Amino acid sequence: MGETVDITPGEISIAFDAPRAGKISLKELGVTDEQLVLEGGFLRLVFNLSGIGEHHYYQMPTVEFAYAENCSEIHWQCDFNGETILDTLDHHGHTSVLLLNRKKLESLEHRHENVLIIHGEFPEPLHLNAENSYINFFR
């Protein structure tokens, strides 16, 4: 089991070749704090789930982001296979928790291509913490 991480300016792409159960930090996926300095106030995280094969989603797939600054209103949007599954504002704090609807993910799955894209828009530059930011997609 492994993941392929590709980091370009403005985007972090993580491709899974198998489901990985439990909480996985961005640091465990190979992302460093230095790669999570968001000078422009935008984050685009792409999770390619196309190559995972047989899997079962966690009862409430979760993405949590921790950041150094106390940040006011953050806009989050999650798209799965081109359809928006979450569009929300998070108000004030050092973390954001995104709870994804498992049944919605299952209903939107395709046979060959399954891509989850998370967009974050921050009101100011921000530093994410790779060790305390995690995903929990599979059981």
C-alpha positions in Angstrom: 0.0 0.0 0.0 1.3 3.4 -0.9 0.4 6.8 -2.0 1.9 9.0 -4.6 2.2 12.7 -3.7 2.7 15.4 -6.3 3.1 19.0 -5.1 3.0 21.9 -7.5 2.4 25.6 -6.7 -1.2 25.9 -5.5 -2.0 22.2 -5.5 -1.2 19.0 -3.6 -2.3 15.8 -5.4 -2.4 12.5 -3.5 -3.1 9.3 -5.4 -4.0 6.1 -3.5 -3.3 2.7 -4.8 -5.2 0.9 -2.0 -7.5 2.0 0.8 -5.8 2.9 4.0 -7.9 2.6 7.2 -7.9 5.1 10.1 -6.6 8.6 10.6 -3.6 9.5 8.3 -1.8 12.8 8.8 -0.7 14.8 5.9 2.8 14.3 7.3 2.4 10.5 7.0 1.4 11.0 3.4 4.7 12.8 2.7 3.6 16.5 2.9 5.8 18.9 5.0 4.8 22.0 6.9 7.0 24.0 4.4 4.8 22.8 1.5 1.7 24.0 3.4 2.5 27.7 3.6 -0.4 29.3 1.8 0.9 32.8 1.0 -2.0 33.4 -1.5 -4.7 32.2 0.9 -5.8 29.3 -1.3 -5.5 25.5 -0.9 -6.3 22.9 -3.5 -6.0 19.3 -2.4 -6.7 16.5 -4.9 -7.3 13.0 -3.7 -7.3 10.5 -6.5 -9.1 7.4 -5.3 -9.3 5.7 -8.7 -6.8 3.0 -8.1 -7.9 1.7 -4.7 -10.0 -1.2 -5.7 -12.5 -2.8 -3.2 -13.0 -0.5 -0.2 -15.5 0.7 2.4 -15.7 4.3 3.5 -15.4 5.3 7.1 -18.9 5.9 8.6 -18.3 9.7 8.4 -15.3 10.4 6.1 -13.4 13.2 7.7 -10.8 15.8 6.7 -9.3 18.0 9.4 -6.9 20.9 8.9 -4.9 22.5 11.7 -3.2 25.8 11.2 -0.8 28.0 13.2 -2.9 31.2 12.9 -6.2 31.9 14.5 -8.1 32.3 11.2 -11.4 34.0 10.7 -14.0 32.8 8.1 -12.6 30.1 5.8 -14.6 29.0 2.7 -14.4 25.2 2.0 -15.7 23.4 -1.0 -15.4 19.7 -1.7 -16.2 18.2 -5.1 -16.3 14.5 -5.8 -16.3 13.5 -9.5 -17.3 17.0 -10.5 -20.2 17.4 -8.1 -20.1 19.6 -5.1 -20.7 17.5 -2.0 -19.8 20.2 0.6 -19.8 24.0 0.5 -19.4 25.6 3.9 -17.9 28.5 5.9 -15.8 27.8 9.0 -15.7 30.7 11.5 -12.7 31.5 13.7 -10.2 29.1 15.1 -7.1 27.0 14.6 -8.8 24.0 13.0 -11.4 23.1 10.4 -13.2 19.8 10.3 -14.9 18.7 7.1 -17.4 15.9 7.5 -18.3 14.2 4.2 -21.5 12.3 3.5 -20.5 8.6 3.0 -23.7 7.8 1.1 -23.2 10.7 -1.3 -19.6 9.6 -2.0 -20.8 6.0 -2.7 -23.6 7.2 -5.0 -21.2 9.4 -7.1 -18.5 6.7 -7.5 -17.5 5.8 -11.0 -16.0 2.6 -12.2 -12.6 4.1 -13.3 -12.2 7.6 -12.1 -12.9 8.9 -8.5 -11.4 12.2 -7.6 -12.1 14.3 -4.5 -11.0 17.9 -4.7 -10.9 20.1 -1.6 -10.7 23.9 -2.1 -9.9 26.2 0.8 -10.1 30.0 0.6 -8.5 31.8 3.5 -8.8 35.6 4.3 -5.1 35.9 4.8 -1.8 33.9 4.3 -1.8 30.8 6.4 0.5 28.0 7.7 -1.0 24.5 7.9 0.4 21.9 10.2 1.1 18.6 8.4 1.3 16.5 11.5 -2.0 17.7 13.0 -3.9 17.8 9.7 -5.4 14.4 8.7 -7.8 12.4 6.6 -9.9 9.5 7.6 -11.6 8.1 4.5 -11.7 4.3 4.9 -12.4 1.6 7.5 
